[in-house]
Amino acid sequence: MARSTRSRPDDEQDFADADRGFIARLDPCVVRAADGRVVWDNDAYDFLAQPCPDTAHPSLWRQGRLTARQGLYEVVPGIYQVRGLDLSNITFVEGDRGVLVVDPLISQEVAAAALELYRRHRGPRPVTAVLYTHSHVDHFGGVRGVVDEADVAAGRVPVLAPAGFMEHAVSENVFTGPAMRRRSAYMYGTALPASPTGQLGCGLGMTTSRGAVGLIAPTARITHTGQREVLDGVPVEFQLTPGTEAPAEMNFHFPRHRALCVAENACHTLHNVLTLRGALVRDPSAWARYLTETLRIFDGRFDVVFASHHWPTWGRERAVRFLEEQRDAYAYLHDQSVRLINDGLTGEEIAEELSFPEQLDRAWHVRGYYGTVSHNAKAVYQRYMGWFDGNPAHLWRHPPVEAAKRYVDFMGGSSAVLAKARASAAEGDLRWVAEVVGHVLFAEPDNAEARELQASTLERLGFDAESGPWRNFYLTGAAELRGGVAATGSPRSADLLAALTTEQVFQSIAVRINGPRAAELGRLLLRWEFTDTGDGWSLLLSNGALTAMPGDPPGGEEPDCTLRLTRGTLNDVLTGATSFRDAIGSGALTTTGDAGALSAFGGLIERPRRDFPIVTP
């Protein structure tokens, strides 16, 4: 993460590629919701045109200059991208009657703005198909900005996605969504101002749009590699790549255009094996194998590679080298981390030991702008070995606050710790300062001197970070130490909630039940009858645990309360649009039996905090 001035070849090639095919900008590049709220402001990053200041890593500043470019671009005749209107790209492929839309961004407002920009310069072509490359929200959430669900339902506009898309699109954030959203605010720096001392991108793009997130279910699945479809006269050949950057993902080839879309499997940055917002650990070995397969099955059939982020790579030789280096980066991360695991190193030790060989280190597109070698190596360790490093001294540690109190006491009290920390800061050992002052803060969260020293330390670490998420984590932590936690949470998307199966909905309720209080309540059985779908479920609360069972309860046990409602009513309760009591009052929910049982059950469901502390206890 230290600053590097080492020169690399082709320093200007990325800028030439990022500008190639430019047609027009969105001017001003500000997108608003219907109520006037700004959901996207790319003009806020105009400061990146200036020379890099001391408050930013020169390499991250360079990446920001590239990813802040916005507008409509031609990839090849017939394929166009709008870049710089969200974290991701939206791609338009012209067909016989209209245009195919690939990955309609996060929010419907920015997707609609991108489509309007395309139509302004390419004509009012109707959308004739939508393709989701994978199951992350920045690749489907804006779909309602480009297509009407009625046209999809009527079969006029097919929506294609890889097998497993719906399951993973809606399930990734079901259980730990609140915690992920809180950490996403750190990862993307959403509460930081765009400025040379604040947020200047995240390496993958600038930031995330903040408009309306939707989901229209796919009407057709891509089930196997080699599958071919013709969409509005455009032939497309698909490659499934599950378990790479997303659990459901696909690349695809346009043979007529000799163009290859690699989704998010190869971008102009090293990606995350484990994203810092939290997720399941990805498999870099499978990632590398699928890129090898990409090179094999499409060998000699493409002259340009483009992705759902960043800019394309033109020329067969350059495109192949790009894919090979991306492949080698993930393979090297995996294989060398595993080698060092088997030498007895822990994740933290591997992160200090591992670095890319010179050829990869000199490639701009595998720099750690988004993922890093450091935290990816730890992720590989976690994937195979879990949280425990094998040292029994680490098996039963005190939790952070209790450990911090003991550390501070052993080190002679907070005044002594802070004095020593200032000396370490003067020597430039900021990593150590952040660690020891963190102990003071967890022992004495109101210690003003510790708060300011930690804030200034995190700020300096952020200014030196080459990784966009690392910078955003550091600077967001500094900002919260100085100004408190900013409200950055967002309500659950009604479309995503509606897409959950009933079993998934009940599982999401189960992880919000206050177990100790539920155990005190004792045994409770609720029978749910959904009038719109015709299915029934039994929910058993026993020993503080909630069990969902389809159909009638086993053994013919009589329920304490039977509820009749639609799935939409249950969704409204979970989003906070209504409550069980109000739904009963409006007639949307009827009960037989002990209505008090439903009230008691509802009282056990906790609403997760959106603003829990991270840099303080």
C-alpha positions in Angstrom: 0.0 0.0 0.0 3.0 2.3 0.1 3.3 5.0 -2.6 5.1 3.7 -5.7 6.7 5.8 -8.3 8.0 2.9 -10.3 7.3 3.4 -14.0 5.3 0.9 -15.9 5.0 0.4 -19.6 2.2 1.9 -21.7 1.4 4.5 -19.2 -0.8 6.4 -21.7 -2.5 3.3 -23.3 -5.3 3.1 -20.8 -6.1 6.8 -21.4 -6.2 6.2 -25.2 -8.5 3.2 -24.7 -10.7 5.0 -22.2 -11.3 7.8 -24.7 -11.6 5.6 -27.8 -15.0 5.6 -29.5 -16.2 8.7 -27.6 -19.4 10.1 -29.0 -21.0 12.4 -26.4 -21.1 13.3 -22.7 -24.1 13.7 -20.5 -23.9 17.4 -19.7 -24.4 18.1 -16.9 -23.7 14.6 -15.6 -26.2 14.9 -12.7 -29.2 12.6 -12.5 -32.2 13.3 -10.2 -35.1 11.3 -8.9 -38.6 12.3 -9.5 -38.6 14.2 -6.2 -35.5 16.2 -7.3 -33.1 14.3 -5.1 -29.7 13.8 -6.7 -29.0 10.1 -7.3 -25.8 10.6 -9.4 -23.3 13.4 -9.7 -20.3 12.6 -11.8 -19.4 16.3 -12.2 -18.4 16.2 -8.5 -15.2 14.5 -9.7 -14.0 17.3 -12.0 -11.2 18.0 -9.6 -9.5 14.8 -10.8 -8.4 16.8 -13.9 -5.9 18.6 -11.6 -2.5 17.2 -10.7 -2.4 14.7 -7.9 -2.1 16.3 -4.5 -0.3 14.9 -1.4 -3.7 13.8 -0.1 -4.0 10.9 -2.6 -2.0 8.0 -3.9 -0.8 8.9 -7.4 -1.8 5.5 -8.8 -5.4 5.7 -7.3 -5.6 9.3 -8.6 -4.7 8.0 -12.1 -7.4 5.3 -11.8 -9.9 7.9 -10.7 -9.1 10.0 -13.8 -9.9 7.0 -16.0 -13.0 5.8 -14.3 -14.5 9.3 -14.0 -14.7 9.6 -17.8 -18.3 9.5 -18.8 -20.5 9.4 -21.8 -21.6 7.3 -24.8 -18.8 5.3 -26.5 -18.6 3.0 -29.5 -17.0 -0.3 -28.7 -17.3 -1.5 -32.3 -20.0 -0.5 -34.9 -23.2 -1.8 -33.4 -22.0 -2.1 -29.8 -22.1 1.0 -27.5 -21.5 1.6 -23.9 -22.5 4.4 -21.5 -19.8 4.7 -18.9 -19.5 7.0 -15.8 -23.3 7.0 -14.9 -22.9 4.5 -12.1 -20.4 2.1 -10.6 -20.9 -0.2 -13.6 -21.3 0.2 -17.4 -24.5 -0.3 -19.4 -24.0 -1.7 -22.9 -26.3 -1.4 -26.0 -26.1 -3.9 -28.8 -28.0 -2.9 -31.9 -30.3 -5.6 -33.4 -32.6 -5.7 -36.4 -35.5 -3.9 -34.8 -34.1 -2.3 -31.7 -31.4 -2.6 -29.1 -30.3 -5.3 -26.5 -29.4 -3.9 -23.1 -26.6 -5.5 -21.1 -26.5 -4.8 -17.4 -28.9 -1.9 -16.6 -26.9 -0.3 -13.7 -28.1 0.0 -10.1 -30.9 2.5 -10.3 -33.7 3.1 -12.7 -33.0 6.8 -12.9 -29.4 6.4 -14.2 -30.4 3.6 -16.5 -33.1 5.7 -18.0 -30.6 8.6 -18.4 -28.1 6.3 -20.1 -30.8 5.0 -22.5 -31.9 8.5 -23.3 -28.3 9.5 -24.1 -27.9 6.5 -26.4 -31.1 7.2 -28.2 -30.2 10.9 -28.6 -27.3 9.9 -30.7 -28.3 6.5 -32.2 -32.0 7.0 -32.7 -35.2 6.0 -30.8 -34.6 2.2 -31.0 -36.9 0.1 -28.7 -35.4 -2.2 -26.2 -35.8 -5.7 -27.6 -33.9 -7.8 -24.9 -32.2 -7.4 -21.6 -29.2 -9.4 -20.4 -27.9 -9.6 -16.8 -24.3 -10.8 -16.8 -24.4 -11.7 -13.1 -26.2 -11.5 -9.8 -24.8 -8.3 -8.3 -27.2 -5.4 -8.0 -25.1 -3.0 -10.1 -25.9 -5.2 -13.1 -29.7 -5.5 -12.8 -31.1 -2.9 -10.3 -31.9 -0.2 -12.9 -33.9 -2.5 -15.2 -37.1 -0.6 -14.7 -35.4 2.4 -16.3 -35.0 0.6 -19.6 -38.0 -1.7 -20.0 -41.6 -2.0 -18.9 -42.4 -5.1 -16.9 -45.7 -5.5 -18.9 -43.6 -5.9 -22.1 -41.5 -8.6 -20.4 -44.6 -10.4 -19.1 -46.2 -10.3 -22.5 -43.2 -11.9 -24.1 -42.2 -8.9 -26.1 -38.9 -8.3 -24.4 -37.0 -11.4 -23.2 -34.7 -11.1 -20.1 -31.8 -13.5 -20.0 -29.6 -14.4 -17.1 -27.3 -17.2 -16.0 -28.6 -20.2 -14.2 -29.0 -19.5 -10.5 -29.3 -15.8 -11.0 -32.6 -15.2 -9.1 -31.5 -17.3 -6.1 -28.2 -15.4 -5.7 -29.5 -12.0 -6.7 -32.0 -11.9 -3.9 -30.2 -14.1 -1.3 -26.7 -12.6 -0.9 -28.0 -9.9 1.4 -30.9 -11.7 3.0 -29.3 -12.7 6.3 -26.6 -10.1 6.9 -27.9 -7.4 4.6 -28.0 -4.7 7.4 -24.4 -5.2 8.3 -23.3 -5.4 4.7 -25.1 -2.1 3.9 -23.4 -0.4 6.9 -20.0 -1.6 5.8 -20.7 -0.7 2.2 -21.0 2.9 3.4 -17.3 2.6 4.4 -16.3 0.7 1.3 -17.7 3.1 -1.1 -17.3 6.2 1.0 -20.9 7.2 0.5 -20.9 9.7 3.4 -17.6 11.3 2.2 -17.5 14.4 0.0 -16.0 13.9 -3.4 -12.8 15.9 -3.1 -9.0 15.6 -3.1 -9.2 15.0 0.7 -12.3 12.8 0.5 -13.8 10.2 -1.8 -12.2 10.0 -5.2 -13.7 6.7 -6.4 -13.4 3.1 -5.4 -11.2 1.7 -8.1 -14.0 -0.2 -9.8 -15.8 3.0 -10.6 -16.6 6.2 -8.8 -19.4 5.3 -6.4 -22.8 3.7 -6.3 -26.0 5.5 -7.5 -28.7 6.1 -5.0 -31.9 5.8 -6.9 -34.7 3.3 -7.1 -33.5 -0.3 -7.2 -35.7 -2.9 -8.9 -35.7 -6.4 -10.3 -37.6 -8.0 -13.2 -37.2 -11.7 -13.1 -35.5 -13.4 -16.1 -37.7 -15.1 -18.7 -34.9 -17.3 -20.0 -31.9 -19.0 -18.4 -28.5 -19.7 -19.8 -27.9 -23.2 -18.5 -24.7 -24.4 -20.2 -21.5 -23.2 -21.9 -21.9 -23.2 -25.6 -25.5 -22.3 -25.5 -26.5 -20.0 -28.5 -29.3 -17.6 -28.8 -30.4 -15.1 -31.4 -31.8 -11.9 -29.9 -33.4 -9.5 -32.3 -31.3 -10.9 -35.1 -28.0 -10.8 -33.1 -26.3 -14.2 -32.5 -24.9 -14.6 -29.0 -22.8 -17.5 -27.7 -22.6 -18.0 -23.9 -20.1 -19.3 -21.3 -21.3 -19.9 -17.8 -18.7 -18.9 -15.1 -20.4 -19.8 -11.7 -18.4 -19.2 -8.6 -16.0 -16.6 -10.0 -16.7 -12.9 -9.2 -20.3 -13.9 -8.5 -22.0 -17.2 -7.7 -24.1 -16.8 -10.9 -22.2 -15.2 -13.8 -21.6 -15.6 -17.5 -19.4 -14.3 -20.3 -20.7 -14.1 -23.9 -19.5 -13.6 -27.4 -21.0 -11.7 -30.3 -19.5 -13.5 -33.4 -20.9 -11.0 -35.9 -19.0 -8.2 -34.1 -16.0 -10.3 -33.0 -16.5 -8.9 -29.6 -16.3 -10.7 -26.2 -18.1 -9.5 -23.1 -16.3 -10.9 -19.9 -18.9 -9.5 -17.4 -16.9 -8.7 -14.2 -14.5 -11.6 -14.5 -11.7 -9.4 -16.0 -11.6 -5.6 -15.3 -8.8 -3.0 -15.2 -8.1 -3.7 -11.5 -7.4 -6.6 -9.3 -10.8 -7.7 -8.0 -11.9 -9.0 -4.6 -11.7 -12.6 -3.4 -13.5 -11.3 -0.4 -15.2 -7.9 -0.6 -14.6 -5.7 2.4 -18.3 -5.1 2.8 -18.7 -8.8 3.6 -19.8 -11.8 1.5 -18.9 -15.4 1.0 -15.3 -16.0 0.0 -14.9 -16.4 -3.7 -12.8 -19.1 -5.4 -9.8 -17.5 -7.2 -8.8 -20.9 -8.5 -12.1 -21.4 -10.3 -11.9 -17.8 -11.5 -8.6 -18.5 -13.1 -9.8 -21.8 -14.7 -12.8 -20.1 -16.2 -10.6 -17.4 -17.8 -8.5 -20.2 -19.2 -11.7 -21.7 -20.7 -12.7 -18.3 -22.0 -9.4 -18.1 -23.9 -9.8 -21.6 -25.2 -13.4 -21.6 -26.5 -13.3 -18.1 -28.0 -9.7 -18.4 -29.3 -9.2 -16.5 -32.5 -12.8 -15.2 -32.6 -12.6 -11.8 -30.9 -10.8 -8.6 -31.6 -12.1 -6.6 -28.6 -12.8 -7.5 -25.0 -15.2 -5.4 -23.0 -16.6 -5.7 -19.5 -19.2 -4.4 -17.1 -16.7 -2.0 -15.6 -14.0 0.2 -17.1 -13.0 0.5 -20.8 -12.4 -2.2 -23.5 -9.2 -3.6 -24.7 -8.8 -3.7 -28.5 -6.6 -5.9 -30.7 -6.4 -9.6 -30.5 -2.9 -9.8 -29.1 -3.5 -7.1 -26.5 -6.9 -8.6 -25.5 -5.4 -12.1 -25.1 -2.5 -10.7 -23.0 -5.0 -8.8 -20.8 -7.1 -12.0 -20.2 -4.0 -14.1 -19.5 -2.6 -11.6 -17.0 -5.9 -11.4 -15.3 -6.1 -15.2 -15.2 -2.5 -15.5 -13.9 -3.2 -12.9 -11.1 -6.0 -15.0 -9.6 -4.1 -18.2 -10.1 -1.0 -16.8 -8.4 -3.0 -15.4 -5.5 -4.6 -18.8 -4.9 -1.7 -21.1 -5.5 0.9 -19.1 -3.6 -1.4 -18.4 -0.7 -2.1 -22.2 -0.4 1.7 -22.9 -0.7 2.4 -20.6 2.2 -0.5 -22.0 4.2 1.1 -25.4 4.0 4.4 -23.8 5.1 2.6 -22.9 8.3 2.0 -19.2 7.7 -1.2 -17.5 8.9 -3.4 -15.2 6.8 -1.8 -12.1 8.2 1.7 -13.5 7.6 0.9 -14.5 4.1 -0.4 -11.0 3.4 3.0 -9.5 4.4 4.9 -12.2 2.4 3.0 -12.4 -0.8 3.5 -10.0 -3.8 3.1 -10.4 -7.5 6.1 -11.3 -9.8 7.5 -8.4 -11.8 5.5 -9.0 -15.0 2.2 -8.9 -13.1 3.3 -6.1 -10.8 4.0 -3.9 -13.9 0.5 -4.4 -15.3 -1.8 -1.5 -14.4 -4.9 -3.7 -14.7 -4.0 -6.0 -11.8 -3.0 -3.1 -9.4 -4.9 -3.2 -6.1 -7.4 -0.4 -6.8 -10.4 -2.5 -5.6 -9.2 -5.8 -4.3 -5.6 -6.0 -3.0 -3.0 -8.8 -2.7 -3.1 -8.2 1.0 -6.7 -8.8 1.8 -7.2 -11.3 -1.0 -4.4 -13.5 0.5 -6.2 -13.4 3.8 -9.4 -14.4 2.1 -7.8 -17.4 0.6 -6.6 -18.4 4.1 -10.1 -17.9 5.4 -11.6 -20.0 2.6 -9.5 -23.0 3.5 -8.6 -22.6 7.2 -11.3 -20.4 8.7 -10.9 -17.7 11.4 -8.6 -19.7 13.7 -4.9 -19.6 13.0 -4.1 -22.7 15.0 -2.4 -21.0 17.9 -4.3 -22.0 21.1 -3.5 -18.6 22.7 -5.9 -17.2 20.1 -8.7 -19.8 20.6 -10.5 -17.9 23.4 -9.5 -14.3 23.3 -11.3 -11.5 25.2 -13.8 -9.5 23.1 -12.5 -6.1 21.9 -13.6 -3.9 24.7 -12.4 -6.2 27.5 -9.1 -6.9 25.7 -8.6 -3.1 25.1 -9.1 -2.3 28.8 -6.4 -4.9 29.7 -4.0 -3.8 26.9 -4.3 -0.1 28.1 -3.8 -1.1 31.7 -0.7 -3.3 30.8 0.8 -0.5 28.8 0.6 2.0 31.7 -2.7 3.7 31.1 -4.1 5.8 28.2 -1.8 8.8 28.7 1.3 6.5 28.4 -0.2 4.7 25.3 -1.0 8.0 23.6 2.5 9.4 24.2 4.1 6.3 22.8 1.7 6.3 19.9 2.6 9.9 19.0 6.3 8.9 18.9 5.4 6.0 16.6 3.4 8.4 14.4 6.4 10.7 14.1 8.5 7.6 13.0 5.8 6.9 10.3 4.6 3.6 11.8 1.0 4.5 11.2 -0.3 0.9 11.2 0.9 0.4 14.8 -0.5 3.8 15.9 -3.9 2.8 14.5 -3.8 -0.5 16.4 -2.7 0.8 19.8 -4.9 3.9 19.7 -7.8 1.6 18.8 -7.3 -0.1 22.1 -7.5 3.2 23.9 -10.7 4.1 22.1 -12.4 0.8 22.9 -11.3 1.1 26.5 -12.2 4.9 26.7 -14.5 5.8 23.8 -15.0 9.3 25.0 -11.2 10.1 25.2 -11.0 13.2 23.0 -7.3 13.1 22.6 -7.4 9.4 21.4 -10.2 10.2 19.0 -8.3 13.0 17.3 -5.0 11.0 17.2 -6.8 8.0 15.7 -8.7 10.2 13.2 -5.5 11.9 12.0 -3.8 8.5 11.7 -6.6 7.0 9.7 -6.6 10.1 7.5 -2.9 9.7 6.8 -3.4 6.0 6.0 -6.2 6.9 3.7 -4.2 9.5 1.8 -1.5 6.9 1.2 -3.8 4.1 0.1 -3.7 2.8 -3.5 -6.9 0.9 -3.0 -10.1 2.9 -3.3 -12.0 0.8 -0.7 -9.0 1.0 1.7 -9.0 4.8 1.3 -12.7 5.0 1.9 -12.6 2.8 5.0 -9.8 4.9 6.5 -11.4 8.3 5.7 -14.9 7.2 6.7 -13.5 6.0 10.0 -11.7 9.3 10.5 -14.9 11.3 9.6 -17.0 9.3 12.1 -14.5 9.8 14.9 -14.8 13.5 14.3 -18.4 14.0 13.4 -20.3 10.9 14.5 -22.1 8.3 12.4 -23.8 9.6 9.3 -27.1 8.1 8.2 -26.3 6.1 5.1 -28.7 3.2 5.2 -31.3 2.6 2.5 -34.7 0.7 2.7 -35.0 -2.8 1.4 -35.9 -3.0 -2.2 -39.5 -4.1 -2.6 -38.6 -5.9 -5.8 -35.9 -7.9 -4.1 -38.1 -8.8 -1.2 -40.9 -9.9 -3.5 -38.4 -12.1 -5.3 -37.6 -14.1 -2.2 -39.2 -17.4 -1.8 -41.6 -17.7 1.2 -39.0 -20.0 2.9 -36.3 -17.3 2.4 -38.6 -14.7 3.9 -39.2 -16.8 7.0 -35.4 -17.5 7.2 -34.8 -13.7 7.1 -37.3 -13.3 10.0 -35.6 -16.1 11.9 -32.3 -14.3 12.1 -34.1 -11.2 13.5 -35.8 -13.0 16.3 -34.4 -12.1 19.8 -33.5 -15.6 20.9 -33.2 -15.1 24.7 -36.6 -13.3 24.9 -38.2 -15.9 22.6 -36.9 -18.7 24.8 -38.6 -17.1 27.8 -41.8 -16.9 25.9 -41.8 -20.6 25.4 -43.4 -22.6 22.6 -45.5 -20.8 20.0 -47.0 -22.2 16.8 -48.4 -19.9 14.0 -50.2 -21.1 10.9 -49.8 -18.9 7.8 -52.3 -19.1 4.9 -51.4 -17.0 1.9 -54.6 -16.2 0.0 -52.9 -15.1 -3.3 -50.6 -18.1 -3.7 -52.7 -20.8 -2.0 -49.8 -22.2 0.0 -49.6 -22.6 3.7 -46.7 -22.6 6.2 -46.3 -23.4 9.9 -43.9 -21.4 12.0 -42.8 -23.0 15.2 -41.0 -21.0 17.9 -39.3 -23.4 20.3 -36.3 -23.0 22.6 -35.7 -19.5 21.1 -35.4 -20.9 17.6 -37.8 -20.3 14.7 -38.5 -23.2 12.4 -40.5 -22.8 9.1 -42.3 -25.8 7.8 -44.4 -26.0 4.6 -48.0 -27.2 5.1 -49.6 -28.2 8.4 -47.6 -28.7 11.6 -46.4 -32.3 12.2 -48.4 -34.4 14.5 -51.6 -32.4 13.9 -50.6 -29.9 16.6 -53.2 -27.1 16.9 -51.7 -23.7 16.1 -51.9 -20.9 18.6 -53.0 -18.5 15.8 -53.9 -18.9 12.2 -53.2 -15.9 9.8 -54.7 -15.3 6.4 -53.0 -12.7 4.2 -51.2 -12.2 0.9 -47.4 -12.4 0.5 -47.6 -8.7 -0.4 -49.0 -7.9 3.0 -46.1 -9.8 4.7 -43.6 -8.0 2.5 -45.2 -4.6 3.5 -44.8 -5.6 7.2 -41.1 -6.5 6.7 -40.3 -3.2 4.8 -42.1 -1.2 7.5 -44.8 0.0 5.1 -47.3 -1.4 7.6 -47.5 -3.5 10.8 -49.3 -6.6 11.9 -51.7 -4.4 13.9 -52.4 -2.0 11.1 -52.8 -4.9 8.6 -55.5 -6.4 10.9 -57.1 -3.0 11.2 -57.3 -2.6 7.4 -58.6 -6.1 6.8 -55.4 -7.1 4.9 -54.7 -9.7 7.6 -57.3 -11.8 9.4 -56.6 -14.1 12.3 -58.3 -17.0 14.2 -57.3 -18.2 17.5 -55.2 -16.2 20.0 -54.3 -12.9 18.3 -52.1 -12.1 21.2 -49.7 -14.9 20.0 -49.2 -12.9 16.8 -48.5 -9.8 18.8 -46.0 -11.6 21.0 -44.3 -13.0 17.9 -44.1 -9.6 16.3 -42.6 -8.2 19.4 -39.7 -10.6 19.1 -38.7 -9.4 15.6 -35.9 -6.8 15.9 -35.2 -4.1 13.3 -31.5 -4.2 12.7 -29.5 -1.0 13.4 -28.3 0.9 10.3 -25.8 3.0 12.2 -24.0 0.7 14.6 -20.4 1.9 15.5 -17.4 0.5 13.8 -14.3 2.5 14.9 -15.6 2.7 18.5 -17.4 0.1 20.6 
